[in-house]
């Protein structure tokens, strides 16, 4: 008696490929789209199970996109070939949206930074610490969420910050975090953390260009307002 589940056990109308053909890709869940990218599961296990395992392990599609080949290959059902398929699929999406050298906006000023992050941080009740990862011409590669803190603090470790920059092969970074109070004035902790990150970036060869604090419709550049040597 069969004790495992595969896509073929689904009614034909419920299989991801058939659903895409009938309703379009927008009707599919993230799990179903991942299943289509992967193609097939392992012996005795549906590719849908493998897709769900990926989402559980990395928490989101962005988490999967950010994972290294080695991290992806550690998931049961994902070997080197399927890990490469996933990385290629996510990179095609990035290029379609405009990757380095393909029309990405340059981020050169605190005003540019605020334009990139203001919508995402508006109304947040917790501190979100972000890293804008830039190429050698200050073009945005992507924005990485490094940490989400408590209502009044954010715990940030340089290891986590620069891990994202290294993954993206970023030449420089600009840090951003919000103050849920609405007041962008930096605390002493903000200033000390920034100094630590600037020094860590120097050791790694990744320039820290600024740290921008976002308040309620306003922002403050630590580079412009504090005695911290960036870059």
C-alpha positions as CSV (number, residue, x, y, z in Angstrom):
1,X,0.0,0.0,0.0
2,X,1.3,3.4,-1.0
3,X,2.3,5.5,2.1
4,X,3.7,8.6,0.5
5,X,2.3,11.5,-1.4
6,X,3.3,13.0,-4.7
7,X,1.9,15.6,-7.1
8,X,0.4,12.8,-9.2
9,X,-1.9,12.0,-6.2
10,X,-3.6,15.4,-6.6
11,X,-6.6,15.7,-8.9
12,X,-5.3,17.0,-12.3
13,X,-7.0,20.3,-11.9
14,X,-5.2,20.9,-8.6
15,X,-1.7,20.3,-9.8
16,X,0.5,23.4,-10.0
17,X,1.2,23.2,-13.7
18,X,-2.4,22.7,-14.7
19,X,-3.5,25.5,-12.3
20,X,-0.9,27.9,-13.9
21,X,-2.2,27.0,-17.4
22,X,-5.8,27.6,-16.4
23,X,-5.6,30.6,-14.0
24,X,-2.2,32.2,-14.6
25,X,0.9,32.4,-12.3
26,X,-0.7,35.0,-10.1
27,X,-3.2,32.5,-8.8
28,X,-0.5,30.1,-7.5
29,X,0.9,30.2,-4.0
30,X,4.6,30.6,-3.3
31,X,4.8,26.9,-2.5
32,X,3.3,26.0,-5.9
33,X,5.6,28.3,-7.8
34,X,8.6,26.9,-6.0
35,X,7.4,23.4,-6.9
36,X,7.2,24.3,-10.6
37,X,10.8,25.7,-10.5
38,X,12.1,22.5,-8.8
39,X,10.2,20.3,-11.2
40,X,10.1,17.1,-9.1
41,X,10.6,15.8,-5.6
42,X,12.6,13.0,-4.3
43,X,11.6,9.4,-4.3
44,X,8.4,8.9,-2.4
45,X,7.9,12.6,-1.7
46,X,6.0,15.3,-3.5
47,X,7.9,18.3,-4.8
48,X,5.2,20.3,-2.9
49,X,6.6,18.9,0.4
50,X,10.1,20.0,-0.7
51,X,8.8,23.5,-1.5
52,X,7.1,23.8,1.8
53,X,10.3,22.6,3.6
54,X,12.2,25.5,1.9
55,X,9.6,28.0,3.0
56,X,9.7,26.7,6.5
57,X,13.4,26.7,6.7
58,X,14.0,30.2,5.2
59,X,10.7,31.8,6.4
60,X,10.0,33.6,3.0
61,X,10.7,33.8,-0.7
62,X,13.2,36.6,0.1
63,X,14.9,34.3,2.6
64,X,15.3,31.6,0.0
65,X,16.6,34.1,-2.5
66,X,19.2,35.3,0.0
67,X,20.3,31.8,0.9
68,X,23.6,30.5,-0.4
69,X,24.0,27.4,-2.6
70,X,25.4,25.6,0.4
71,X,22.5,26.5,2.6
72,X,19.9,25.5,0.0
73,X,21.7,22.2,-0.6
74,X,21.4,21.2,3.0
75,X,17.6,21.0,2.7
76,X,16.3,17.4,2.1
77,X,15.3,17.1,-1.5
78,X,17.5,20.0,-2.7
79,X,20.8,18.9,-4.1
80,X,23.4,21.1,-6.0
81,X,21.4,21.0,-9.2
82,X,18.1,22.2,-7.7
83,X,19.9,24.8,-5.5
84,X,21.4,26.2,-8.8
85,X,17.9,26.2,-10.4
86,X,16.5,28.2,-7.5
87,X,19.4,30.7,-7.5
88,X,19.0,31.1,-11.3
89,X,15.3,31.7,-11.0
90,X,15.6,34.4,-8.4
91,X,18.4,36.1,-10.3
92,X,16.2,36.2,-13.4
93,X,13.6,37.9,-11.4
94,X,16.1,40.4,-10.0
95,X,17.4,41.2,-13.5
96,X,13.8,41.7,-14.8
97,X,13.3,44.3,-12.1
98,X,16.6,45.9,-13.0
99,X,19.8,44.6,-11.5
100,X,23.3,46.3,-11.3
101,X,23.9,47.9,-14.7
102,X,20.3,47.5,-15.7
103,X,18.7,50.7,-14.6
104,X,18.9,50.5,-10.8
105,X,18.6,53.9,-9.1
106,X,21.6,55.4,-7.6
107,X,21.6,56.2,-3.9
108,X,23.8,59.2,-3.2
109,X,22.1,61.2,-0.5
110,X,20.0,60.9,2.6
111,X,17.1,62.1,0.5
112,X,17.6,59.2,-1.8
113,X,17.7,56.8,1.1
114,X,14.5,58.2,2.5
115,X,12.8,57.7,-0.8
116,X,13.8,54.1,-0.9
117,X,12.7,53.1,2.6
118,X,10.0,55.6,3.7
119,X,7.0,53.6,2.5
120,X,8.3,50.3,4.0
121,X,9.0,51.9,7.4
122,X,5.9,54.1,7.7
123,X,3.8,53.3,10.8
124,X,6.1,50.6,12.1
125,X,5.7,50.0,15.8
126,X,9.0,48.2,16.2
127,X,12.5,49.3,15.1
128,X,13.5,47.8,11.8
129,X,17.2,47.9,10.9
130,X,17.9,47.8,7.2
131,X,21.0,47.7,5.0
132,X,20.9,49.3,1.5
133,X,23.4,47.2,-0.4
134,X,25.1,49.1,-3.2
135,X,27.4,48.3,-6.1
136,X,30.6,50.2,-7.1
137,X,28.5,53.0,-8.7
138,X,26.2,53.4,-5.7
139,X,23.4,51.6,-7.5
140,X,21.0,49.8,-5.2
141,X,21.4,46.0,-5.4
142,X,18.7,45.3,-2.9
143,X,17.5,46.3,0.6
144,X,18.1,43.7,3.3
145,X,16.2,43.6,6.6
146,X,18.9,42.8,9.2
147,X,16.8,42.9,12.4
148,X,13.4,43.8,13.9
149,X,13.7,44.9,17.5
150,X,11.5,45.6,20.4
151,X,9.3,48.7,20.7
152,X,12.2,50.8,21.7
153,X,15.4,49.0,20.7
154,X,17.0,47.0,18.0
155,X,19.7,44.4,18.5
156,X,22.1,44.4,15.6
157,X,25.3,42.4,15.3
158,X,27.9,43.3,12.7
159,X,28.1,39.6,11.7
160,X,24.5,39.6,10.6
161,X,24.8,43.0,8.9
162,X,27.8,42.2,6.7
163,X,26.7,38.7,6.0
164,X,24.0,40.2,3.8
165,X,26.4,42.6,2.1
166,X,28.9,39.8,1.4
167,X,26.2,37.6,-0.1
168,X,25.2,40.4,-2.5
169,X,28.8,41.2,-3.3
170,X,28.1,44.8,-2.3
171,X,30.8,47.4,-2.5
172,X,29.2,49.7,0.1
173,X,26.3,49.9,2.4
174,X,24.0,52.5,3.9
175,X,22.3,51.6,7.2
176,X,18.8,52.7,8.0
177,X,16.6,52.2,11.0
178,X,13.4,53.8,12.2
179,X,12.4,55.4,15.5
180,X,8.8,54.4,16.3
181,X,8.6,57.5,18.5
182,X,8.8,59.6,15.4
183,X,11.8,61.5,16.6
184,X,14.9,60.8,14.3
185,X,17.4,62.2,16.8
186,X,20.1,59.5,17.4
187,X,20.6,57.9,20.8
188,X,24.1,57.3,22.2
189,X,23.5,53.6,21.4
190,X,22.8,54.5,17.8
191,X,26.1,56.5,17.6
192,X,28.2,53.7,19.2
193,X,26.6,51.0,17.0
194,X,27.4,53.1,13.9
195,X,31.0,53.5,14.9
196,X,31.3,49.7,15.4
197,X,29.8,49.0,12.0
198,X,32.0,51.5,10.2
199,X,35.1,49.9,11.8
200,X,33.8,46.4,10.9
201,X,33.2,47.5,7.3
202,X,36.8,48.8,7.0
203,X,38.1,45.4,8.1
204,X,35.9,43.6,5.5
205,X,36.6,46.1,2.7
206,X,32.9,47.2,2.5
207,X,32.4,50.9,2.8
208,X,29.8,52.2,5.2
209,X,28.5,55.4,3.6
210,X,26.0,56.6,6.1
211,X,23.4,55.6,8.7
212,X,20.1,57.3,8.3
213,X,17.5,57.3,11.0
214,X,13.8,57.7,9.9
215,X,11.2,59.3,12.1
216,X,7.6,60.3,11.4
217,X,7.9,61.8,7.9
218,X,11.4,62.9,8.6
219,X,15.0,61.6,8.7
220,X,18.4,62.3,10.0
221,X,21.8,61.5,8.5
222,X,24.4,60.5,11.1
223,X,27.1,61.3,8.5
224,X,25.9,64.9,8.3
225,X,25.1,65.4,12.0
226,X,27.6,63.4,14.1
227,X,31.4,63.3,14.4
228,X,31.7,59.8,12.7
229,X,34.2,59.2,9.9
230,X,32.4,57.1,7.2
231,X,33.7,55.5,4.2
